[in-house]
Amino acid sequence: MNDNLKNLYNTLLNNGYAPPSFEQFEKDMKDESNLRGVYSTLQKEGYTPPSFDQFKKDMGYVADRKSVV
C-alpha cells in the first residue's frame, strides 16, 4: 500500500467526498483519467499539488527510471 495514496483517500473522505472502498479507489487510480480527476479536485479544494507527473509518481504509479550507461 502506498501511504501517499492512502493519505489522499483520507483527504477526500475528510472533505466530504464519498470514494469507494480504498481497494477499489486504488484500482481506479491506475486509470490516468481518474487520477487526473482527483488531481483537479484537489486544486479546486485549494490544495497545491506538485506537477501532475510528480503527483502521479508520488501516488506510486510511475516507476523510477534509472539510466543505464
C-alpha positions as CSV (number, residue, x, y, z in Angstrom):
1,M,0.0,0.0,0.0
2,N,1.2,3.5,-0.9
3,D,1.0,5.8,2.1
4,N,0.6,8.9,-0.1
5,L,-2.4,7.2,-1.9
6,K,-3.9,6.3,1.5
7,N,-3.5,9.9,2.7
8,L,-5.1,11.2,-0.5
9,Y,-8.0,8.8,0.1
10,N,-8.4,10.1,3.6
11,T,-8.2,13.7,2.5
12,L,-11.1,13.1,0.1
13,L,-13.1,11.5,2.9
14,N,-12.4,14.4,5.2
15,N,-13.5,16.9,2.6
16,G,-17.0,15.3,2.2
17,Y,-16.3,13.1,-0.8
18,A,-17.5,9.6,-0.9
19,P,-14.9,7.5,-2.7
20,P,-15.4,3.7,-3.0
21,S,-13.5,1.3,-0.7
22,F,-9.8,2.0,-0.5
23,E,-9.1,-1.2,-2.5
24,Q,-11.4,0.0,-5.3
25,F,-10.0,3.5,-5.1
26,E,-6.5,2.2,-5.5
27,K,-7.6,0.2,-8.6
28,D,-9.5,3.2,-10.1
29,M,-6.5,5.5,-9.7
30,K,-4.5,3.3,-12.1
31,D,-6.6,4.9,-14.8
32,E,-4.8,8.1,-15.6
33,S,-8.1,10.0,-16.3
34,N,-9.4,9.1,-12.8
35,L,-6.1,10.2,-11.3
36,R,-6.2,13.5,-13.2
37,G,-9.8,14.0,-12.0
38,V,-8.7,13.7,-8.4
39,Y,-5.8,16.0,-9.1
40,S,-8.2,18.6,-10.4
41,T,-10.4,18.1,-7.4
42,L,-7.5,18.8,-5.1
43,Q,-6.7,22.0,-6.9
44,K,-10.4,23.1,-6.7
45,E,-10.4,22.4,-3.0
46,G,-7.5,24.8,-2.5
47,Y,-4.6,22.3,-2.3
48,T,-1.4,23.0,-4.2
49,P,-0.2,19.6,-5.5
50,P,3.0,19.3,-7.4
51,S,3.1,18.9,-11.2
52,F,0.8,16.1,-12.4
53,D,3.8,14.0,-13.3
54,Q,5.3,14.3,-9.8
55,F,1.8,13.7,-8.2
56,K,1.4,10.5,-10.3
57,K,4.9,9.4,-9.2
58,D,4.1,10.2,-5.5
59,M,0.9,8.1,-5.7
60,G,3.0,5.2,-6.8
61,Y,2.0,5.0,-10.5
62,V,5.3,5.8,-12.2
63,A,8.4,3.6,-11.8
64,D,11.6,5.4,-11.2
65,R,13.7,5.3,-14.3
66,K,17.3,4.6,-13.9
67,S,19.7,5.5,-16.7
68,V,21.8,2.7,-18.0
69,V,25.2,3.6,-19.2
